[in-house]
Amino acid sequence: MDADRLGPRLPDGIAVEVTDIDSGQVWTVGSGRRVRVAGPSYALVGWLVGRAGTVRAELGDPPPLRPWA
């Protein structure tokens, strides 16, 4: 995961801890109130590309992301 690309897409005041349960990798991006997003790789990719609704069962309610810059 590229923190430099994800950081600007996060809502202001949110830090997200992303856990890929397939690999066990954990990334923390942003600053502020910590929100945890954990799930399988395919669900994390769905969230990152703007398809959070399709992977809600796996991820719960991840924070919305701003559009790609």
Secondary structure in CASP SS format (residue, H / E / C, confidence):
PFRMAT SS
TARGET T0000
AUTHOR 0000-0000-0000
METHOD secondary structure of the structure
MODEL  1
M C 1.00
D C 1.00
A H 1.00
D H 1.00
R H 1.00
L H 1.00
G H 1.00
P H 1.00
R H 1.00
L C 1.00
P C 1.00
D C 1.00
G C 1.00
I E 1.00
A E 1.00
V E 1.00
E E 1.00
V E 1.00
T E 1.00
D E 1.00
I C 1.00
D C 1.00
S C 1.00
G C 1.00
Q C 1.00
V E 1.00
W E 1.00
T E 1.00
V E 1.00
G E 1.00
S C 1.00
G C 1.00
R E 1.00
R E 1.00
V E 1.00
R E 1.00
V E 1.00
A E 1.00
G E 1.00
P C 1.00
S H 1.00
Y H 1.00
A H 1.00
L H 1.00
V H 1.00
G H 1.00
W H 1.00
L H 1.00
V C 1.00
G C 1.00
R C 1.00
A H 1.00
G H 1.00
T H 1.00
V H 1.00
R H 1.00
A H 1.00
E H 1.00
L H 1.00
G C 1.00
D C 1.00
P C 1.00
P C 1.00
P C 1.00
L C 1.00
R C 1.00
P C 1.00
W C 1.00
A C 1.00
END
